[in-house]
Amino acid sequence: MALSLGSLAAAEGLPVLAGSGGLGRVIGWVHPTELVDPTAFLDGGELLLTTGLAFELEAAAPTTADDSASTLAAAADSASALAAVGEPASASGAAGDLSPASGTADDLASALGKAGDPSSTSGAAGDPAAATGAAGDSGSASGAAGGPSSATGAVGGLSSARGVAGGPGVAASAAYEAYVERLAQAGVAGIGFGSGVIHDQVPPGLVAAAEAAGLPLLEVPHEVPFIAITKAVSAAVAADEYATVVRTGRGQQELTRAAVGRGGPGAVVRRLSRLVDGWVLLLDSGTPVEGVPGTGTPVEAFPASARTHAAALDVSGLRGTRGTRLASGDEVVLHSLDSRTVLAVGREVELDAAEQFIVNTAASLLSLALQRNREQSGVLGQLRSGLFDLLLADEDLAVATIRRLWPAMPEPPWRIAVVVGSGAARRAFAEALGEAFCVVRDSDVVVVAPEVEAVEALVRRLGLHGGISSAGGNPAAVGGSGSSASSAAVASPRSSARSAAAGSAAAAGSAEAAGSAGAAGSASGGGERAVGAATALRQAVRVAQAARAQHQPWLGFDEYTGSGLLALLPKESGALFADAVLSPLSGDLVEALRCWIEEHGHYDAAATRLNIHRHTLRKRLRKVEELTGRSLASPGTRAEFWVALAIAGR
């Protein structure tokens, strides 16, 4: 794990002088420097180590042209100045006794002349005392001539020089504030100040400036060498990098096992979610979320609640990788896997380097898995299509073959579902079905033996319309309210002969009962029978089309036919038919016709209900025939009148 400032301070015994709120910052590296402005050499995240030498040199620099002693000190390199004062004999030789002080004064005069003050130059040249005054020291000529104490003062050894840099003066405080501000803007993790080298203690001005900026300031005592801190941070960085390598290696192995397993892209999505401790979406940008253009419909999601983020992710025109931040605060990384598929990974905090590498690995594996799935899906699609055609032509052979290739298929009889809608939504539906037996056709998707609840939920989520054949077990009645035309289950091979026999018996019973609708139901035998795949397919196609026309997402054949014959008629067409048949008739004629049909053509019973004479009823019915041009003696005409009356009464 990376080393934080707080951990380093505790391990090395470094006092924290300022910015304790930032001790959780991770140290990226250690950078010792004595520059006043080292920002050009920083990347951010460093612990900057300094002894404060830069402040001493800055304090010794001249501030005006009249400060002759400061001008000389700034002109000389700090190391040379220290060397010059390190040997008293050399200093005496350079200065001599007081008699050659005028020579030193000449030098000072020359320096002052360069500073632009001719009058001062002449004065200094002729008067050693003036030279001594120009030096600005304690009044000693030897100080002006370069004596040890004076030289030391020139480079910051005297208390006067120290006062300029580290004292409570306004200039010193401004210098520290500017220094700290530069480092904070450069993004350094903190400052480590080495005490006991140049400064006996950390300058109070620096402590105040660091605290004001919230930048951690650690004191590095003289007994703790900078190299010890560098080694500690270097070891922590190396350990962290090794842990990252190990973590990414394990993540790669887990993702690879998931990719080559039977779970496909879904398994990779689930594994990736656990590895990065976040949510993961696989989006189809070709099918946007309903009402939200530029988004993508979730194909895979983990956890399931991640689907709610799909509407907030703009994946339009994505190529490569892009980061975004949701209104919820989650940080999201988007990866384009192919021309239409997008991987989205999100969580509350940004991914670290290892997690980003793991996500990149998952994106590569998913791209390969999607390509492999497309190739396999093409072959499987052709196989399913051929077997479905065989199912319509030869059920015995088709059922046996399908059961061998799809052992998870249930025992026949099978129901059939048909799904209609936009092409993109139908493709997404077929892909989401996985290993289910489905056939993608030009205008619909056919599913054999579907898991009804799962298919219905998927149809609703993708905005499609679906219909499913009868569940079977309904009487095969010709008439009667609520009867089904036939069972819609696909017959098993063993039931084929029995189904054919039952169909023949039903047909014979219907012929015998043609004169009475009430007898038709009993004549059919009321038995159960399974029908062929072709019949089940016709049922499913019919109810799928009805579901789309009625703007319903899902409709079953039993539900569709259970409300009677009138439910099968389009409302608009039925209303037009009823109006055409009944519009020539007045209200009393319509009521007479309705009552007569309901009483099965019995004049006396109908006349009694209407409270009129039976001859009056006959007269009204003849008027109906005259106005409509239809004969009530025809069963077909009576049926048409009944349908028209039923529609008008809805």
C-alpha positions in Angstrom: 0.0 0.0 0.0 1.2 3.5 -0.8 2.8 5.5 2.0 0.9 8.5 3.4 2.4 11.5 5.1 0.9 10.5 8.4 2.4 7.0 8.1 5.8 8.4 7.3 5.7 10.9 10.1 4.8 8.1 12.6 7.5 5.7 11.3 10.4 8.2 11.2 9.4 10.3 14.2 8.8 13.5 12.3 6.9 16.2 14.1 3.9 17.6 12.2 4.1 21.4 12.4 1.3 22.4 10.0 -1.5 21.0 7.7 -2.4 18.0 9.8 -5.6 17.7 7.9 -3.7 16.6 4.8 -1.7 13.8 6.5 -3.7 11.2 4.5 -2.1 12.3 1.3 -0.2 9.6 -0.5 3.5 10.3 -1.2 4.3 9.7 -4.9 8.0 10.4 -4.5 10.6 12.4 -2.5 12.3 15.5 -4.1 15.2 17.3 -2.1 15.7 20.8 -3.4 17.0 24.2 -2.2 15.4 26.2 -5.0 13.1 29.0 -4.1 10.9 28.0 -7.1 11.3 24.3 -7.9 7.8 23.9 -9.6 9.3 23.4 -13.0 10.8 20.1 -11.7 7.7 18.7 -10.0 5.0 16.3 -11.2 2.7 16.6 -8.2 2.4 14.3 -5.2 6.0 14.7 -4.0 7.3 15.2 -0.5 9.6 18.2 -1.0 12.7 18.2 1.3 14.6 21.4 2.0 17.0 22.8 4.6 16.0 26.4 4.0 19.2 27.5 2.3 17.3 29.3 -0.4 15.8 31.6 2.1 19.2 32.6 3.5 20.6 33.4 0.0 17.5 35.3 -0.9 17.8 37.4 2.3 21.5 38.2 1.6 20.7 39.6 -1.9 20.8 43.5 -2.2 17.5 45.3 -2.1 18.8 48.8 -3.1 21.7 50.3 -5.0 22.9 52.0 -1.9 23.4 48.8 0.1 27.1 48.4 -0.9 27.8 45.5 1.5 24.8 43.6 0.2 25.8 44.3 -3.4 29.2 42.7 -2.8 27.7 39.7 -1.0 25.2 39.1 -3.9 28.0 39.4 -6.5 30.0 36.6 -4.8 29.0 33.0 -4.9 27.9 31.8 -1.5 30.4 28.9 -1.5 33.3 31.2 -2.4 32.3 33.6 0.3 32.3 30.9 2.9 35.7 29.7 1.6 37.1 33.2 1.8 36.2 33.5 5.4 37.3 30.0 6.3 41.0 31.0 6.6 41.8 34.1 8.7 45.3 34.5 7.2 43.8 34.8 3.8 41.3 37.3 5.0 44.0 39.3 6.7 46.1 39.1 3.5 43.2 40.4 1.5 42.5 43.2 4.0 46.0 43.9 5.5 46.0 46.2 8.5 44.2 49.4 8.7 46.8 51.3 6.6 45.7 49.6 3.3 42.1 50.1 4.2 42.0 52.7 1.5 42.6 49.9 -1.1 39.4 48.3 0.2 37.7 51.6 0.0 38.7 51.8 -3.6 37.0 48.5 -4.3 34.0 49.7 -2.5 34.1 52.9 -4.5 34.2 51.0 -7.7 31.2 48.9 -6.6 29.3 51.9 -5.7 30.2 53.5 -9.0 28.7 50.5 -10.7 25.6 51.1 -8.6 25.2 54.5 -10.2 26.3 56.9 -7.3 29.4 58.9 -8.5 29.4 61.1 -5.4 29.6 58.2 -3.1 32.4 56.7 -5.2 34.6 59.7 -4.7 33.9 60.0 -1.1 34.7 56.4 -0.4 37.9 56.5 -2.4 39.4 59.3 -0.3 38.2 58.4 3.1 38.6 55.0 4.7 36.1 56.0 7.3 33.6 56.6 4.6 34.4 53.2 3.2 33.7 51.8 6.6 30.4 53.6 6.8 29.5 52.4 3.3 30.0 48.8 4.4 27.1 49.2 6.8 28.5 46.9 9.4 29.2 47.7 13.1 31.6 50.5 12.3 34.7 48.4 11.8 36.9 49.0 8.8 38.0 45.4 8.9 34.4 44.4 8.4 34.2 46.5 5.2 37.5 45.0 4.1 36.3 41.5 4.3 37.1 40.4 7.8 35.6 37.1 9.0 32.7 38.5 10.8 31.8 40.8 8.0 32.1 38.0 5.3 30.0 35.8 7.4 27.4 38.5 7.6 27.5 39.0 3.9 26.3 35.4 3.3 23.8 35.3 6.0 25.8 34.5 9.1 25.0 37.7 11.1 21.8 38.2 12.9 21.0 41.2 10.7 20.8 39.0 7.6 18.8 36.4 9.4 16.4 39.0 10.5 15.6 39.9 6.9 14.7 36.3 6.0 13.3 34.6 9.0 12.2 37.3 11.3 8.7 38.6 11.8 9.2 41.2 9.1 6.6 41.7 6.4 9.0 40.9 3.6 9.9 37.5 5.1 6.3 36.6 5.7 5.4 37.4 2.1 8.4 35.3 0.8 7.2 32.3 2.8 3.6 32.7 1.7 4.7 32.9 -2.0 6.9 29.8 -1.6 4.1 27.7 0.0 1.6 29.0 -2.6 3.8 27.9 -5.5 4.3 24.4 -4.0 0.5 24.0 -3.2 -0.4 24.9 -6.8 2.2 22.4 -8.1 0.4 19.7 -6.1 3.1 18.6 -3.7 2.0 16.3 -1.0 3.9 18.2 1.7 7.1 19.8 2.9 9.8 18.2 4.9 12.0 20.9 6.5 15.5 19.8 7.8 16.3 21.6 11.0 19.7 22.0 12.6 21.6 22.5 9.3 21.0 26.1 8.2 18.2 26.9 10.6 18.2 25.7 14.2 14.4 25.4 14.0 11.8 25.7 11.3 11.1 29.4 10.6 7.8 30.4 12.2 6.8 32.3 9.1 7.0 29.1 7.0 4.9 27.3 9.6 2.2 30.0 9.5 2.1 30.1 5.7 1.8 26.2 5.5 -1.0 26.1 8.0 -2.9 28.9 6.2 -2.6 27.0 2.9 -3.4 23.6 4.5 -0.1 22.2 3.2 1.4 19.5 5.6 4.8 20.6 7.0 7.0 18.0 8.7 10.1 18.8 10.6 13.0 16.5 9.8 15.4 16.6 12.8 19.2 16.7 12.2 19.5 13.1 13.3 17.1 11.9 10.5 19.0 12.1 7.2 17.1 12.9 4.1 18.3 9.6 2.5 16.4 7.7 5.2 13.2 9.3 4.2 14.0 8.7 0.5 14.6 5.0 1.1 11.4 4.6 3.1 9.2 6.2 0.4 11.1 4.3 -2.3 10.4 1.0 -0.6 6.7 1.8 -0.2 6.4 2.8 -3.8 8.1 -0.4 -4.9 5.8 -2.5 -2.7 2.8 -0.7 -4.0 3.8 -1.2 -7.6 4.4 -4.9 -6.9 1.0 -5.2 -5.2 -0.5 -3.6 -8.3 1.2 -6.1 -10.6 0.0 -9.0 -8.5 -3.6 -7.6 -8.3 -3.8 -6.9 -12.0 -2.4 -10.4 -12.8 -5.0 -12.1 -10.7 -7.7 -9.9 -12.2 -6.6 -10.9 -15.7 -6.7 -14.6 -14.8 -10.2 -14.3 -13.3 -11.6 -12.3 -16.2 -10.0 -14.7 -18.7 -11.6 -17.7 -17.0 -14.9 -16.0 -17.1 -14.5 -15.1 -20.8 -13.7 -18.6 -21.9 -16.4 -20.2 -19.8 -20.0 -20.9 -20.7 -21.3 -17.6 -19.1 -20.1 -15.5 -22.0 -20.1 -11.7 -21.7 -22.5 -11.8 -18.7 -19.9 -13.7 -16.7 -17.2 -11.2 -17.5 -19.5 -8.3 -16.5 -20.2 -10.0 -13.1 -16.6 -10.7 -12.4 -15.5 -7.2 -13.4 -18.1 -5.7 -11.1 -16.6 -7.7 -8.1 -13.0 -6.9 -9.0 -13.5 -3.1 -9.1 -16.2 -3.0 -6.4 -18.6 -1.0 -8.7 -21.4 -1.4 -11.1 -21.0 -2.5 -14.7 -23.2 -2.2 -17.8 -22.9 -3.6 -21.3 -24.9 -1.2 -23.5 -26.3 -1.5 -27.0 -26.0 2.0 -28.4 -28.0 0.9 -31.5 -31.1 0.7 -29.2 -31.5 3.8 -27.1 -33.4 3.8 -23.9 -37.0 4.7 -24.7 -37.4 8.4 -24.9 -33.7 9.2 -24.3 -31.8 9.5 -27.5 -28.0 9.0 -27.4 -28.2 6.3 -24.7 -28.0 2.5 -25.0 -30.2 -0.3 -23.9 -28.6 -2.5 -21.2 -27.7 -5.9 -22.6 -25.9 -7.1 -19.4 -25.9 -5.4 -16.0 -24.5 -6.2 -12.6 -25.9 -5.7 -10.1 -29.4 -5.5 -11.6 -29.9 -2.0 -10.1 -27.2 -0.7 -12.5 -29.8 -0.6 -15.3 -31.1 2.6 -13.8 -27.9 4.4 -14.8 -28.4 3.6 -18.6 -30.7 6.6 -19.2 -28.0 9.0 -17.8 -25.1 7.8 -20.0 -24.6 9.5 -23.3 -22.8 6.9 -25.5 -23.5 8.5 -28.9 -20.5 8.7 -31.2 -18.2 7.1 -28.6 -14.9 5.8 -30.0 -12.2 4.6 -27.6 -12.5 5.6 -23.9 -14.2 8.5 -22.2 -14.8 9.4 -18.5 -17.9 11.1 -17.2 -19.5 12.0 -13.9 -23.2 11.3 -13.2 -25.5 13.6 -11.3 -25.5 11.0 -8.5 -21.7 11.6 -8.0 -20.6 8.3 -9.5 -17.4 8.4 -11.6 -17.9 6.4 -14.8 -15.5 5.1 -17.5 -17.0 4.3 -20.9 -15.2 1.9 -23.3 -16.3 1.4 -26.9 -16.1 -2.4 -27.7 -17.4 -2.3 -31.3 -19.6 -0.2 -33.5 -22.5 -0.4 -31.2 -21.6 -2.0 -27.9 -20.3 0.1 -24.9 -18.9 -1.0 -21.6 -19.7 1.3 -18.7 -18.0 1.0 -15.3 -18.9 3.2 -12.4 -18.6 3.8 -8.7 -18.4 6.6 -6.1 -14.6 7.1 -6.3 -12.3 7.1 -9.3 -10.5 3.9 -10.3 -6.9 3.5 -9.3 -4.2 2.4 -11.7 -4.7 -1.3 -11.1 -8.4 -1.1 -11.5 -8.0 0.9 -14.8 -5.8 -1.9 -16.1 -8.3 -4.5 -15.1 -11.1 -2.6 -16.8 -8.9 -2.3 -20.0 -8.4 -6.1 -19.8 -12.1 -6.7 -19.5 -12.8 -4.5 -22.4 -10.4 -6.4 -24.6 -11.9 -9.8 -23.5 -15.4 -8.6 -24.1 -14.6 -7.4 -27.6 -13.2 -10.8 -28.4 -16.2 -12.5 -26.7 -18.7 -10.4 -28.6 -17.0 -11.2 -31.9 -17.0 -14.9 -31.1 -20.6 -14.7 -30.0 -21.6 -13.1 -33.3 -19.9 -15.8 -35.3 -21.5 -18.6 -33.2 -24.8 -16.9 -33.2 -24.8 -16.8 -37.0 -24.2 -20.5 -37.2 -26.7 -21.3 -34.5 -29.3 -19.1 -36.1 -29.0 -21.0 -39.3 -29.3 -24.3 -37.5 -32.4 -23.1 -35.5 -34.0 -21.8 -38.7 -33.5 -25.1 -40.4 -34.9 -27.1 -37.5 -37.9 -24.8 -37.2 -38.7 -25.4 -40.8 -38.4 -29.1 -40.1 -40.7 -28.7 -37.1 -43.4 -27.3 -39.4 -43.0 -30.1 -41.9 -42.1 -33.2 -39.9 -42.7 -32.8 -36.2 -41.6 -36.3 -35.2 -38.1 -35.9 -36.7 -37.8 -32.3 -35.6 -38.7 -32.8 -32.0 -36.3 -35.7 -31.6 -33.5 -33.7 -33.2 -34.2 -30.5 -31.2 -34.2 -32.5 -27.9 -30.8 -33.9 -28.6 -29.2 -30.6 -29.5 -31.1 -28.6 -26.8 -31.4 -31.1 -23.9 -32.8 -28.3 -21.6 -35.9 -28.1 -23.7 -39.0 -29.3 -21.8 -41.1 -32.2 -22.8 -43.6 -31.6 -25.6 -46.2 -30.2 -26.2 -44.5 -26.9 -26.7 -46.0 -23.4 -26.9 -44.8 -20.8 -29.5 -44.3 -17.1 -28.9 -43.9 -14.5 -31.6 -42.4 -11.0 -31.0 -42.7 -8.0 -33.3 -41.3 -4.5 -33.2 -38.4 -2.5 -34.5 -35.4 -4.3 -36.0 -32.9 -3.1 -33.4 -35.2 -4.1 -30.5 -35.8 -7.5 -32.0 -32.1 -8.1 -32.4 -31.5 -7.1 -28.7 -34.3 -9.4 -27.7 -32.8 -12.4 -29.6 -29.4 -11.7 -28.1 -30.8 -11.5 -24.6 -32.5 -14.8 -24.9 -29.1 -16.5 -24.8 -29.4 -20.3 -25.5 -33.2 -20.4 -25.9 -34.6 -21.9 -29.1 -35.5 -18.8 -31.1 -35.6 -18.0 -34.8 -35.0 -14.5 -36.1 -37.1 -13.8 -39.2 -37.6 -10.7 -41.4 -40.4 -9.3 -39.4 -40.5 -11.1 -36.1 -38.8 -13.4 -33.7 -40.2 -16.9 -33.0 -39.5 -18.6 -29.7 -40.2 -22.3 -29.2 -41.1 -23.5 -25.7 -40.3 -20.1 -24.1 -40.0 -19.3 -20.4 -43.2 -17.2 -20.5 -42.5 -14.9 -17.5 -38.9 -14.1 -18.7 -39.9 -13.6 -22.3 -42.8 -11.3 -21.3 -40.6 -9.2 -19.1 -38.0 -8.8 -21.8 -40.6 -7.8 -24.3 -42.0 -5.2 -22.0 -38.5 -3.8 -21.2 -37.5 -3.5 -24.9 -40.8 -1.9 -26.0 -41.8 -4.8 -28.2 -45.1 -6.6 -28.8 -45.5 -10.3 -28.3 -48.1 -13.0 -28.5 -48.1 -16.6 -27.3 -50.1 -19.6 -28.5 -52.6 -21.3 -26.3 -51.5 -23.1 -23.1 -53.5 -26.1 -24.3 -56.2 -28.2 -22.6 -59.1 -26.1 -23.9 -62.1 -27.9 -25.5 -62.0 -27.7 -29.2 -65.5 -26.3 -29.6 -66.9 -24.6 -32.6 -69.5 -22.4 -30.8 -70.2 -21.5 -27.2 -69.0 -18.4 -25.3 -65.4 -18.5 -24.2 -64.4 -21.6 -26.2 -61.1 -21.8 -27.9 -60.8 -22.7 -31.6 -58.1 -25.2 -30.8 -55.3 -26.0 -28.4 -52.0 -24.3 -29.4 -49.5 -26.6 -28.0 -47.1 -28.4 -30.4 -48.0 -32.1 -30.4 -45.5 -34.6 -29.3 -44.6 -37.5 -31.6 -46.6 -40.0 -29.5 -49.7 -37.8 -29.7 -49.7 -37.2 -33.5 -52.0 -40.1 -34.4 -54.3 -39.4 -31.4 -54.5 -35.7 -32.5 -55.5 -36.6 -36.0 -58.2 -38.9 -34.8 -59.6 -36.3 -32.5 -59.6 -33.8 -35.3 -61.6 -36.1 -37.5 -64.1 -36.7 -34.8 -64.5 -33.0 -34.1 -65.1 -32.3 -37.8 -67.8 -35.0 -37.9 -69.5 -33.7 -34.8 -69.5 -30.2 -36.2 -71.2 -31.4 -39.4 -73.9 -33.1 -37.5 -74.6 -30.0 -35.4 -74.6 -27.4 -38.1 -78.3 -26.4 -37.5 -77.8 -25.4 -33.9 -75.0 -23.4 -32.2 -75.9 -24.9 -28.9 -75.4 -28.4 -30.1 -72.0 -27.7 -31.7 -70.1 -27.7 -28.4 -71.4 -31.1 -27.3 -70.9 -32.6 -30.8 -67.2 -31.7 -30.7 -66.8 -34.1 -27.9 -65.3 -31.5 -25.5 -62.0 -33.4 -25.4 -58.5 -32.0 -25.2 -56.1 -32.3 -28.2 -52.7 -31.0 -29.1 -52.2 -29.4 -32.5 -49.3 -29.0 -34.8 -46.5 -26.4 -34.8 -48.0 -24.7 -37.8 -51.3 -24.1 -35.9 -49.5 -22.8 -32.9 -47.4 -20.5 -35.0 -50.5 -19.1 -36.7 -52.0 -18.4 -33.3 -48.9 -16.7 -32.0 -48.5 -14.6 -35.1 -52.2 -13.5 -34.9 -52.1 -12.4 -31.3 -48.7 -10.7 -31.7 -50.3 -8.6 -34.5 -53.3 -7.9 -32.3 -51.1 -6.9 -29.4 -49.3 -4.3 -31.7 -52.7 -3.1 -33.0 -54.1 -2.7 -29.5 -50.8 -1.2 -28.2 -50.4 -3.9 -25.7 -46.9 -5.4 -24.9 -48.1 -9.0 -24.4 -51.1 -11.0 -25.3 -52.0 -14.7 -25.0 -54.1 -16.6 -27.5 -56.4 -17.8 -24.7 -56.9 -14.3 -23.5 -57.4 -13.0 -27.0 -60.1 -15.5 -27.9 -61.6 -15.9 -24.4 -63.8 -12.8 -24.8 -65.7 -14.3 -27.7 -66.0 -13.8 -31.5 -66.4 -10.1 -31.3 -63.0 -9.6 -29.7 -61.5 -11.0 -32.9 -63.0 -8.2 -35.0 -61.2 -4.9 -35.3 -63.3 -2.3 -33.6 -63.3 0.2 -36.5 -64.3 -2.4 -39.0 -67.0 -3.9 -36.7 -68.5 -0.5 -36.1 -68.7 0.3 -39.8 -70.3 -3.1 -40.5 -72.9 -2.6 -37.7 -73.8 0.9 -39.0 -74.2 -0.3 -42.5 -76.6 -3.1 -41.5 -78.7 -1.3 -38.9 -78.7 2.3 -40.1 -81.9 1.9 -42.3 -83.9 0.7 -39.3 -85.8 2.8 -36.7 -85.5 2.2 -33.0 -88.7 0.1 -32.7 -87.6 -2.1 -35.7 -84.2 -2.7 -34.2 -85.7 -3.7 -30.8 -88.2 -6.0 -32.6 -85.3 -7.7 -34.5 -83.2 -8.1 -31.4 -86.0 -9.6 -29.3 -87.0 -12.0 -32.1 -83.4 -13.3 -32.6 -82.9 -13.7 -28.8 -86.1 -15.8 -28.7 -84.7 -18.0 -31.4 -87.4 -16.9 -33.9 -90.4 -17.6 -31.7 -93.0 -14.9 -32.6 -95.3 -15.5 -29.6 -92.4 -15.2 -27.0 -90.9 -12.2 -28.7 -94.3 -10.4 -29.0 -95.0 -11.1 -25.3 -91.6 -9.5 -24.3 -92.3 -6.5 -26.5 -95.9 -6.3 -25.3 -97.3 -6.2 -28.8 -99.4 -8.5 -30.9 -97.6 -11.2 -32.8 -99.0 -9.9 -36.1 -97.5 -6.5 -35.3 -94.2 -8.2 -34.7 -94.5 -10.0 -38.1 -95.3 -6.7 -39.8 -92.2 -5.0 -38.2 -89.9 -7.9 -39.3 -91.2 -7.7 -42.9 -90.4 -4.0 -42.7 -86.8 -4.9 -41.6 -86.4 -7.1 -44.7 -87.7 -4.4 -47.0 -85.4 -1.7 -45.7 -82.3 -3.8 -45.5 -82.9 -6.1 -48.5 -82.0 -9.1 -46.4 -84.1 -12.2 -45.8 -84.5 -13.3 -42.2 -85.2 -16.9 -43.5 -81.5 -17.2 -44.2 -79.3 -18.4 -41.2 -76.4 -16.4 -42.5 -78.5 -13.2 -42.5 -79.8 -13.8 -39.0 -76.1 -14.3 -37.9 -75.1 -11.0 -39.5 -78.0 -9.2 -37.9 -76.9 -10.7 -34.5 -73.3 -9.7 -34.9 -74.4 -6.1 -35.9 -76.7 -5.9 -32.9 -74.0 -7.2 -30.6 -71.5 -4.6 -31.9 -74.0 -1.8 -31.6 -74.8 -2.8 -28.0 -71.1 -2.8 -26.9 
